[in-house]
Amino acid sequence: MFKAILINKQDDQYIANLSMVDEKELPEGDVLVKVDYSTLNYKDALAITGKSPVVRSFPMVAGIDLVGTVLESQSEQFKIGDSVLLNGWGVGEKHWGGLAEKARLRSEWLISLPENFAPKQAMAIGTAGYTAMLCVNALEQNGIQPDSGKVLVTGANGGVGSFAVAILAKLGYEVIASTGRLSESDYLKSLGAVEIIDRAELSEKGKPLMKERWVAAIDSVGSHTLANVCASTQYGGVVAACGLAQGMDFPATVAPFILRGVTLKGVDSVMCPKPLRVQAWQRLSEIVDDELLAKISREISLDEVISAAEKLLKGEVRGRIVVKI
């Protein structure tokens, strides 16, 4: 038996509990992992609270991230005792996830824990930091460099946003941070932001084209915010879109793309090919340090996860939540 955050559905209501689960109930997979740490992400909070239909089958163990030690392996890639890391692949949605003491997984979903990181450090980064790194890589692959101009980060107080601000700043970019919590300006400046703007400037319906304010952006918000970000991007600029905190809609026109040559680059962390994952984590191991992780993350226990999920969706959480298993 092992502990897990188990989600069930009853009369169209999601019910999440910290439960004892028989190991025999674990889904198929060729690697059994003892989970050391997981995280609480926005998607996890949606799944646990039932605020969005994230979970595809029931019962479901929540958690899109995990790091742990291999207990059993039928894969040539990993042996007993190896430290492994997982982000995405539908875990916590379609396949039992990481907010549990044990997880049975497919070996192709796993990568080795980078040598520079301890397990807790890897989960302090988690899907949020890994997604932020994918976004930065996307900007650079489309020609954006530190001397190109200012880069906007929306949702800057969240996990992806906090890491995006910090990573860009460490690489020498001039970062504008957009947030709904201006009281957290000192925090964002400590991460490296040089300018803070109120998200209200971007969250309402705007014009097809607006004043050019930044050469690139990383957006985890979507909806009107993403539309206005694109409309305010300089000629030839690039916007990396990776989230939908405001909404899945995109109420925009083609004007920024056909009149300013703006590139809108979608970034998916869930099904991202393994080579790109390994590349992102390698760069993270070279950029991220203990001081940054201490600013961005805090630790909770497994029995605090359900209450923390509600606070996360209310916008009451700053940065990352690491869950000690």
DAJOMO-V938629 format. One line per field, one symbol per residue. ss: DSSP state (@ for helix, = for strand, . for the rest). Layout:
BEGIN
ss->???
END
This chain:
BEGIN
ss->.=========..=========.@@@.....==========.@@@@@@@@..........==...=========.........=====...=...=....=.====.@@@.==......@@@@@@@@@@@@@@@@@@@@@@@....@@@..===.....@@@@@@@@@@@@....=====..@@@@@@@@@@.======@@@............======..=@@@@@@@@@.=========.....=.......@@@@@...====.......@@@@@@@@@@@@@@..@@@@@@@=====@@@@@@@@@@@@......=====.
END
